[in-house]
Amino acid sequence: MTSLHISNCRILNSDATSVTIENGVISALGADAPTNAEVIDGKGALLLPGLIDLYSKANNIATEAQAAAHGGISIMCTSPDSKPMAEAPADIKSILSASDKTGAAKVLPLGTLTSELKGEQLANMHGLIEAGCIALSNARQPIKNTLVMRRLMEYAATHNITVFLTPQDQALAANGLMHEGPTATRLGLAGIPETAETIALAQQILLAELTGCKVHISHISCARAVDMIRDAKQRGIQISADVAIANLLYTDQAVNGYNSCFYVEPPLRAEQDRQALLAGVKEGLLAVSSNHKAHEQADKKATFADAETGMSILDTFLPMLMSLQAEDLTVAELANAASAVPAAILGLESAIETGKAANLVLFNEEEKQTCSEQDFLSSGSNSPILNQPLQGQVLLTLTKGEIAYQLS
């Protein structure tokens, strides 16, 4: 396809009602359809920049890329502990090749920061970037000590590599299953204090300041961490951060009844933390990521402590995101957090403007749906909204002008 025209749509932050795409690029807004174009009737739906997911685990590139497009995501970053593990240039080429074959969301792999994610020796950082990694991460695996952290940041700064880090002090978090607080005490579950996050984050911020490394903090979960990120940015440190959508929607109260669907990393925290995270999104400080981890239902039906962590988010990412309008977040603010802010972190484009890449999503805000297991394109349907009513539906997702998903 070389020419596509979407008519009768409401374009975010624009008075135009149509968009023309040629060779993967937006060529016109508000113009008539070219004679050779395929025309798609937008049916009055909202046209947004395609979402950019900063972090998801994809053990099956084909299914998860399709699920991402189903959820309005044009570009997704996969964690280095996905399959195959992103630890060698050959692995990266394999991932990128698999992504191209899906015809769905574009997969950008996060390469390993340390060899085999053991946190001890630096990985082939430059080689991984040259092979096509968008950035490097150690997933949720710990770095052995601060000296190793300093060395990898120094190397990354020298080669202008963005480093993704997760802030968690392993000693303080050891054996923890949920947020440390009254709910954990009542349920008799070991808690993870917020200091497990903030102590690790303080080290990461100070080392980023020392080395000049460009650091992205994945999945902050508490109010104090929001303040620390804001302060670091104001001091000129090259730092950014995201919050997993689950931490914007739920609190530790959701674990009542030992509901293992809400057993996630980082843990769901208190309402005051959730409100601070929402405020960080509203001001443009935080991106929103899926933190997607797909599991079979059986993996979540074990006892709480024995269940697998994580939620399947990709298929329903945009409807879940848009539900945050109930939290006094506007459509523009939500689109900024899930598209423009991630794009800036990764050095990508995100705008519905002529000359920009046509990464777009058409969203019907009025449609109501209820997702069953059969509706999920992901390999897992371990979702908190499975069989629950959901407002809004993705009609079309484009990645560089190509149809990545279209509602049949």
C-alpha positions in Angstrom: 0.0 0.0 0.0 1.4 3.4 -0.9 -1.6 5.7 -0.3 -4.3 5.6 2.5 -6.9 8.2 3.4 -8.9 8.2 6.7 -12.0 10.4 6.4 -14.7 11.5 8.8 -12.5 11.3 12.0 -11.8 13.7 14.9 -8.1 14.4 15.0 -6.6 15.2 18.4 -5.6 18.8 18.7 -6.7 19.6 15.1 -9.8 20.9 13.3 -9.1 18.7 10.3 -11.4 15.6 9.8 -9.2 13.6 7.5 -5.7 12.5 7.0 -3.8 11.3 3.9 -0.9 8.9 4.2 1.6 8.2 1.4 4.6 5.9 1.7 4.2 5.6 5.4 4.2 9.4 6.0 1.4 11.8 6.7 1.1 13.9 3.5 -1.9 16.0 4.2 -4.5 16.9 6.8 -8.1 17.9 5.8 -7.5 17.3 2.1 -9.7 15.2 -0.3 -8.7 11.6 -0.9 -6.2 11.1 -3.7 -7.7 9.1 -6.6 -5.4 6.1 -6.0 -5.9 6.0 -2.2 -7.6 3.3 -0.1 -10.3 5.1 1.8 -11.2 4.2 5.4 -14.3 5.8 6.9 -13.4 6.9 10.5 -17.1 7.0 11.4 -16.5 10.0 13.7 -14.0 8.2 15.9 -11.0 9.8 17.5 -7.7 9.7 15.7 -4.7 9.7 18.1 -0.9 9.3 17.7 -0.1 5.6 17.9 0.9 4.5 21.4 4.5 3.7 22.3 4.9 1.1 25.0 8.2 1.4 26.8 8.2 -2.0 28.5 6.5 -5.3 27.9 7.6 -8.9 28.1 7.1 -10.8 24.9 7.9 -14.5 24.9 6.1 -14.8 21.6 6.9 -11.9 19.3 4.1 -12.7 16.9 1.2 -12.9 19.4 2.3 -10.0 21.6 2.9 -7.6 18.6 -0.6 -8.4 17.4 -2.0 -7.9 20.9 -0.2 -4.6 21.1 -1.7 -3.3 17.8 -5.1 -4.5 19.1 -4.6 -2.3 22.1 -3.6 0.8 20.0 0.1 0.4 20.2 2.2 1.2 17.1 5.6 0.6 18.7 6.5 -1.6 21.6 9.7 -2.1 23.5 10.3 -5.6 24.7 12.2 -6.4 27.9 15.6 -8.1 27.6 14.3 -11.2 29.4 11.8 -11.9 26.7 12.3 -14.9 24.4 14.8 -15.0 22.9 16.8 -13.1 25.5 18.2 -10.0 23.9 21.9 -10.6 24.8 23.7 -10.9 21.5 23.5 -9.1 18.2 22.2 -12.3 16.6 19.3 -12.3 19.1 18.5 -8.7 18.2 18.4 -9.5 14.5 16.1 -12.5 15.2 13.7 -10.3 17.2 13.6 -7.6 14.5 13.1 -10.1 11.8 10.2 -11.7 13.7 8.7 -8.2 14.2 8.8 -7.5 10.5 7.1 -10.8 9.7 4.1 -10.0 12.0 2.9 -6.9 10.2 1.7 -5.7 13.5 3.2 -3.3 16.1 6.8 -2.5 15.5 9.0 -4.3 18.1 12.0 -2.4 19.5 14.1 -4.7 21.7 15.7 -3.6 24.9 19.1 -5.3 25.1 20.8 -6.7 28.2 22.8 -4.3 30.3 24.9 -7.1 31.9 25.9 -10.5 30.7 23.0 -13.0 31.1 21.3 -10.3 33.2 23.4 -11.5 36.2 24.4 -7.9 37.1 28.1 -8.6 37.3 29.8 -8.0 33.9 28.9 -5.5 31.3 27.2 -6.9 28.2 28.3 -6.1 24.7 26.5 -2.8 25.0 27.8 -1.1 21.9 27.3 -4.2 19.8 23.7 -4.5 21.0 22.9 -0.9 20.0 24.5 -1.4 16.7 22.4 -4.5 16.1 19.2 -2.5 16.6 18.4 -2.2 20.3 16.6 1.0 21.2 18.1 1.1 24.7 19.6 -1.3 27.3 18.0 -2.7 30.5 18.6 -5.4 33.1 14.9 -6.1 33.4 14.1 -6.5 37.1 17.3 -8.2 37.8 19.7 -6.5 40.3 23.0 -4.9 39.4 25.6 -6.5 41.7 26.8 -3.3 43.3 27.1 0.4 42.8 30.6 0.1 41.3 29.2 -2.1 38.5 26.4 0.4 38.1 28.8 3.3 37.8 30.9 1.5 35.2 27.9 0.7 33.0 26.6 4.2 33.2 30.0 5.6 32.3 30.2 3.4 29.3 26.7 4.2 28.3 27.4 8.0 28.6 30.5 7.7 26.4 28.5 6.0 23.7 25.2 8.0 24.1 23.3 4.9 25.1 20.0 5.2 27.1 19.9 2.9 30.1 16.6 1.6 31.5 16.7 0.8 35.3 14.2 -0.5 37.7 14.6 0.9 41.3 14.5 -1.9 43.9 16.8 -2.6 46.8 16.8 -6.4 46.8 17.6 -6.8 50.5 14.7 -4.6 51.5 12.3 -6.2 49.0 13.4 -9.8 49.7 10.4 -12.2 50.0 7.9 -9.4 49.7 4.7 -10.1 47.9 2.8 -6.7 48.0 3.0 -3.2 49.4 4.0 -3.0 53.0 1.0 -1.6 54.8 -2.3 -2.4 56.7 -3.6 -4.6 53.9 -0.5 -6.8 53.8 -0.6 -7.0 57.6 -4.3 -8.1 57.6 -3.7 -10.7 54.9 -0.5 -12.0 56.5 1.6 -11.4 53.4 5.2 -10.1 53.5 5.4 -6.5 52.4 7.7 -4.5 50.2 8.3 -1.1 51.7 8.5 2.0 49.5 12.0 2.6 50.8 13.0 -0.5 48.7 12.3 1.7 45.7 13.4 5.1 46.9 16.8 4.0 48.3 17.6 2.3 45.0 16.3 5.3 43.1 18.5 7.7 45.1 21.6 5.7 44.1 20.6 5.7 40.5 19.9 9.4 40.4 23.3 10.2 42.1 25.2 8.0 39.7 23.3 9.5 36.7 24.4 12.9 37.9 28.0 11.8 38.4 28.3 10.0 35.0 26.1 12.1 32.8 24.3 9.0 31.6 20.9 9.2 30.1 18.8 7.1 32.5 15.2 6.0 32.2 13.5 4.7 35.4 11.0 2.0 34.7 7.9 1.5 36.8 8.0 3.9 39.7 5.3 3.1 42.2 5.3 5.5 45.1 4.7 9.2 45.8 8.2 9.9 47.1 9.7 8.5 43.9 7.7 11.0 41.8 9.1 13.9 43.9 12.6 12.5 43.5 12.3 12.3 39.7 10.9 15.8 39.5 13.7 17.2 41.7 16.4 15.4 39.6 15.0 16.8 36.3 15.0 20.3 37.8 18.6 19.9 38.7 19.4 19.1 35.0 20.0 15.3 35.4 19.2 13.4 32.2 16.5 11.3 33.7 13.0 10.2 32.7 10.5 7.7 34.2 7.3 5.8 33.6 4.6 4.2 35.6 2.8 0.9 34.8 -0.8 1.5 34.1 -1.8 -1.0 36.8 -0.4 1.4 39.4 -2.6 4.2 38.1 -5.7 2.1 38.2 -5.4 0.0 41.3 -4.1 0.1 44.9 -3.0 -2.6 47.3 -6.7 -2.9 48.4 -7.2 -4.9 45.2 -5.3 -7.8 46.7 -8.0 -8.3 49.3 -9.2 -11.9 49.0 -5.7 -12.9 47.9 -6.6 -12.1 44.3 -3.4 -13.1 42.5 -4.4 -11.2 39.4 -3.1 -8.2 41.3 0.2 -9.8 42.2 2.5 -7.5 40.2 6.0 -6.0 40.2 6.3 -3.3 41.3 3.5 -3.8 43.9 0.3 -1.8 43.9 0.7 0.7 46.6 -1.6 3.0 48.7 -4.1 5.5 47.4 -1.9 8.5 48.2 0.8 6.9 46.0 -1.7 6.4 43.2 -2.8 10.0 43.3 0.8 11.2 43.2 1.5 9.0 40.1 -1.6 10.4 38.4 -0.4 13.9 39.1 3.0 13.0 37.6 1.2 11.8 34.4 -0.9 15.0 34.3 2.0 17.3 34.5 3.9 15.4 31.8 6.6 14.1 34.1 5.8 10.4 33.7 5.2 8.2 30.7 2.7 5.3 31.0 3.8 1.8 30.1 2.0 -1.5 30.0 4.4 -3.6 32.0 2.7 -6.5 30.2 3.4 -10.1 31.2 1.2 -12.8 29.7 0.5 -16.0 31.6 -2.0 -18.8 31.2 -4.8 -18.7 33.7 -3.5 -21.7 35.5 -0.3 -19.7 36.4 -2.5 -17.2 38.3 -4.7 -19.8 40.1 -2.0 -21.0 42.4 -1.8 -19.6 45.9 -0.9 -16.0 46.0 2.8 -16.6 46.9 3.2 -19.3 44.3 1.4 -17.4 41.4 3.3 -15.8 38.6 3.5 -12.0 38.8 2.1 -9.7 36.2 -0.9 -8.8 34.1 -1.8 -9.2 30.4 -2.4 -5.6 29.3 -1.5 -5.1 25.6 -4.9 -6.1 24.1 -6.8 -3.5 26.2 -4.1 -0.9 26.8 -5.8 2.1 25.1 -9.3 1.5 26.6 -7.7 1.1 30.1 -5.7 4.3 29.5 -8.7 6.2 28.4 -10.6 5.1 31.5 -8.3 7.5 33.4 -10.3 10.4 32.2 -12.4 9.6 35.3 -9.3 10.7 37.3 -9.4 14.2 35.8 -6.9 13.4 33.0 -7.7 14.8 29.6 -7.4 12.9 26.3 -4.6 15.1 25.3 -2.7 14.5 28.6 -3.2 10.7 28.3 -2.0 10.7 24.7 1.0 12.7 25.7 1.9 10.2 28.4 1.5 7.2 26.2 2.9 8.5 23.0 4.7 11.9 23.0 6.6 11.4 26.3 7.8 7.9 25.4 8.8 9.1 21.9 10.9 11.8 23.4 12.6 9.3 25.7 13.4 7.0 22.7 14.2 9.8 20.2 11.3 9.0 18.0 8.4 10.9 16.4 4.9 11.2 17.8 2.6 13.8 16.1 -0.2 14.0 13.7 1.5 16.4 11.4 2.4 16.5 7.7 5.8 15.0 7.1 5.6 12.7 10.3 5.5 9.0 10.3 2.0 7.7 10.2 1.8 5.9 13.5 -1.8 6.3 14.3 -4.7 4.8 16.2 -8.5 5.2 15.5 -10.5 4.9 18.7 -14.3 4.7 19.2 -14.8 6.2 22.6 -18.5 5.4 22.7 -18.3 1.6 21.9 -18.7 -0.7 24.9 -17.2 -4.1 25.0 -16.6 -7.1 27.3 -13.4 -9.0 26.6 -13.4 -12.8 26.9 -10.4 -15.0 26.7 -11.1 -15.5 23.0 -10.9 -11.8 22.3 -7.3 -11.6 23.5 -4.6 -11.9 20.8 -1.9 -12.1 23.5 -0.7 -15.5 24.6 -2.1 -14.8 28.0 -5.4 -13.4 29.2 -4.4 -12.8 32.9 -6.2 -9.5 32.9 -8.1 -7.7 35.7 -10.7 -6.7 33.2 -11.4 -10.1 31.8 -15.2 -10.5 31.3 -15.7 -7.0 32.7 -17.4 -4.1 30.8 -14.9 -1.8 29.1 -15.6 1.6 27.5 -14.0 2.3 24.1 -12.7 0.2 21.3 -9.7 0.4 18.9 -10.9 0.4 15.3 -7.6 0.8 13.5 -3.9 0.9 14.3 -1.2 2.0 11.8 2.5 1.5 12.1 4.4 3.7 9.5 1.3 3.8 7.4 0.7 0.1 7.3 -2.4 -1.5 8.9 -1.2 -3.3 12.0 -4.7 -3.9 13.3 -8.2 -3.3 11.9 -11.4 -4.3 13.6 -13.2 -6.7 11.3 
